[in-house]
């Protein structure tokens, strides 16, 4: 299954993949060699730590490679957003409470539900896709069915809304 993501989300995946492959993996492999040269490997904590780091790096590289291969890059700025689609920021009214809620539809790796960035695969996003302003819809959730009405649909860049953007510092394993 293809995984939709923004251009910035894809670029961040590529950046992390290259960093781990070209910088971090070779650095940790060198640490492992130095530790191995210190003698008995069975009780060598540095050797085992480096070996474990390499295992984590390889697992992450495998995961990132899979996500890169399955990615479907979408530029939401090219869509009209007259209907809810990937990259839409949607203001809805919870019909039961009368409260306004705002959500932006994005890819799994870009989602931050606590800040309103929800995956297009979430039940709420699936229920909204294709809807227009003033449309009402129902969402079956674990705590029961919720009803909403769409107030507004607009485009705001996903990465301008993100609070947690990974940097090279977070790409490493400690």
Buried (B, 14 or more C-beta within 10 A) or exposed (E): EEBBBBBBBBEBBEBBBEBBBEEBBEBBBEBBEEBBEEEEEEEBEBBBBBBEBBEBBEEBBEEBEEBBEEBEBBEBEEBEBEBBBBBBBBBBBEBEEEEEBBBBBBBBBBBBEEBBBBBBBBEBBBBBBEBEBEBEBEBEEEEEEBEBBBBBBEBBBBBEBBEEEEEEEEBBBE
